[in-house]
Amino acid sequence: MEIVVAFLFVVLVLFGLDRMMLWLERRGHVNWRRTGRRNLSAEPTAELDSLLVNSAPERAHQS
């Protein structure tokens, strides 16, 4: 009986999450169902290492 209750609880939670995601998508907060996953390799990179290296000498001269 405990397994049945646990299974029903899991089904209820998954159904509630699905309804919540549909509601959020309808309001424009998420759009993962329409667009799918983004290709991260096609996204621009921040190149934070080069930003930190280039800004270090400027800070030394400002002091």
C-alpha positions in Angstrom: 0.0 0.0 0.0 2.9 2.4 0.8 4.3 1.9 -2.7 0.9 2.8 -4.3 0.7 6.0 -2.2 4.3 6.9 -3.2 3.6 6.2 -6.8 0.5 8.3 -6.7 2.4 11.1 -5.0 5.1 11.0 -7.8 2.4 11.1 -10.5 0.8 14.1 -8.7 4.1 16.0 -8.4 5.0 15.3 -12.1 1.6 16.4 -13.3 1.7 19.5 -11.2 5.2 20.4 -12.5 4.0 19.9 -16.1 1.0 22.2 -15.5 3.3 24.8 -13.8 5.7 24.7 -16.8 2.9 25.2 -19.2 1.5 28.1 -17.2 5.0 29.7 -17.0 5.5 29.2 -20.8 2.1 30.8 -21.5 3.0 33.8 -19.5 6.4 34.1 -21.4 8.7 33.2 -18.6 10.1 30.0 -20.2 10.1 28.9 -23.9 12.0 25.6 -23.8 9.2 23.6 -25.3 8.9 25.8 -28.4 12.6 26.4 -29.2 14.3 23.3 -27.9 17.9 23.5 -26.5 20.2 26.2 -27.7 23.4 25.3 -29.4 26.0 26.5 -26.8 28.9 26.1 -29.2 27.2 28.7 -31.5 26.8 31.2 -28.6 29.4 34.0 -28.2 32.0 33.4 -25.6 32.8 35.9 -22.9 36.6 35.2 -22.9 36.9 36.2 -19.3 40.5 35.1 -19.1 41.6 37.7 -21.7 39.5 40.4 -20.0 41.2 39.8 -16.6 44.7 39.6 -18.1 44.2 42.8 -20.1 42.7 44.8 -17.2 45.5 43.9 -14.7 48.2 46.2 -16.1 45.7 49.1 -16.3 44.9 48.8 -12.6 48.5 48.8 -11.7 49.1 52.1 -13.5 46.0 53.7 -12.0 47.2 53.5 -8.4 
